[in-house]
Amino acid sequence: QVQLVESGGGLVQAGGSLRLSCAASGIISSVSYMGWYRQAPGKQRELVARINSDGSTNYAVSVKGRFTISRDNAKKTALQMDSLKPEDTAVYYCNFRVKPSFMAEAEYWGQGTQVTVSS
């Protein structure tokens, strides 16, 4: 079984920076992608950034040029968020699609971490 634990959320002023981290427990044989989603109150969960197994990345238009996703190894990813705006306020979730050892490939979610950007 794989569990994801996020850290790094908090309160920051507009224009500031935060770095989110997500670490997976368990033994992972392969990784299809690691990513971050967010959900603001009253809104649908949306993809923020994703890093694929080949190292390619995808970003939401609203965060391109401000956020950077990175992958430390098969079990850790980080989201560097710069030039934060109040509209970035949301609960951020990490999302992995991986194949744990002796199990089928599946998608996993973290518990979420709150990011609040004050104006």
C-alpha positions as CSV (number, residue, x, y, z in Angstrom):
1,Q,0.0,0.0,0.0
2,V,1.2,3.5,-0.8
3,Q,0.5,6.5,1.3
4,L,1.2,10.1,0.4
5,V,2.1,12.8,2.9
6,E,2.2,16.4,2.0
7,S,3.9,19.2,3.9
8,G,4.7,22.9,3.4
9,G,1.4,24.6,3.2
10,G,0.6,27.8,5.1
11,L,-0.3,31.4,5.0
12,V,1.7,33.8,2.9
13,Q,1.2,37.3,1.6
14,A,0.6,38.0,-2.1
15,G,3.9,38.0,-4.0
16,G,5.5,35.5,-1.6
17,S,6.6,31.9,-2.0
18,L,5.8,28.5,-0.6
19,R,7.3,25.1,-1.3
20,L,5.1,22.0,-1.0
21,S,6.5,18.6,-0.7
22,C,5.0,15.1,-1.0
23,A,6.6,11.9,0.0
24,A,5.3,8.4,-0.6
25,S,5.6,5.5,1.7
26,G,5.9,1.9,0.6
27,I,8.0,0.2,-2.1
28,I,7.3,1.6,-5.6
29,S,8.4,-0.3,-8.7
30,S,7.6,2.4,-11.2
31,V,6.1,5.8,-11.5
32,S,3.8,7.0,-14.3
33,Y,3.4,10.5,-13.0
34,M,3.4,12.7,-9.9
35,G,1.3,15.8,-9.7
36,W,-0.5,18.4,-7.7
37,Y,-4.1,19.4,-7.8
38,R,-5.9,22.1,-5.9
39,Q,-9.5,22.8,-4.8
40,A,-10.7,26.2,-3.8
41,P,-14.0,26.5,-1.9
42,G,-17.0,26.1,-4.2
43,K,-14.8,25.1,-7.1
44,Q,-13.9,21.8,-8.7
45,R,-10.5,20.2,-8.1
46,E,-8.1,21.2,-10.9
47,L,-4.7,20.0,-12.1
48,V,-2.0,22.5,-11.1
49,A,1.2,20.7,-12.3
50,R,2.3,17.2,-13.3
51,I,5.7,15.6,-14.0
52,N,5.7,12.5,-16.1
53,S,7.9,9.5,-16.1
54,D,10.0,10.9,-19.0
55,G,10.6,14.2,-17.1
56,S,8.1,16.2,-19.1
57,T,5.9,18.6,-17.2
58,N,2.4,20.1,-17.6
59,Y,1.1,23.2,-15.9
60,A,-2.2,24.9,-15.6
61,V,-2.2,28.1,-17.6
62,S,-2.9,30.1,-14.4
63,V,0.4,29.0,-12.8
64,K,2.7,28.7,-15.7
65,G,5.9,30.7,-15.1
66,R,5.2,31.0,-11.4
67,F,5.1,27.4,-10.2
68,T,7.7,24.7,-10.7
69,I,7.3,21.0,-10.1
70,S,10.2,18.8,-9.5
71,R,10.8,15.1,-8.7
72,D,13.5,14.2,-6.2
73,N,13.3,10.4,-6.7
74,A,10.6,7.8,-7.2
75,K,9.0,8.7,-4.0
76,K,9.2,12.5,-3.6
77,T,8.0,15.5,-5.5
78,A,7.9,19.2,-4.7
79,L,6.0,22.2,-5.9
80,Q,7.8,25.5,-5.7
81,M,5.2,28.3,-5.8
82,D,6.5,31.9,-6.4
83,S,4.7,35.1,-7.0
84,L,1.6,33.8,-5.2
85,K,-1.7,35.4,-5.7
86,P,-4.9,35.4,-3.6
87,E,-6.5,33.3,-6.2
88,D,-4.0,30.5,-5.5
89,T,-5.7,30.0,-2.2
90,A,-6.9,26.4,-2.0
91,V,-6.3,23.0,-0.6
92,Y,-3.4,21.4,-2.5
93,Y,-3.3,17.6,-3.0
94,C,-0.5,15.6,-4.3
95,N,-1.4,12.8,-6.8
96,F,0.8,9.9,-7.8
97,R,0.1,7.2,-10.4
98,V,2.5,4.4,-9.5
99,K,3.0,0.7,-9.4
100,P,3.8,-0.5,-5.9
101,S,5.7,-3.8,-5.6
102,F,3.5,-6.8,-6.0
103,M,0.4,-4.7,-6.8
104,A,-1.2,-3.2,-9.8
105,E,-0.6,0.3,-10.9
106,A,-3.0,2.7,-9.3
107,E,-3.6,6.4,-8.5
108,Y,-3.0,7.7,-5.0
109,W,-3.9,11.0,-3.2
110,G,-2.5,12.9,-0.3
111,Q,-4.7,14.2,2.4
112,G,-4.3,17.8,1.3
113,T,-2.5,20.9,2.6
114,Q,-4.0,24.3,2.9
115,V,-2.4,27.2,1.1
116,T,-3.7,30.7,1.9
117,V,-2.5,33.8,0.1
118,S,-3.5,37.1,1.7
119,S,-3.8,40.3,-0.3
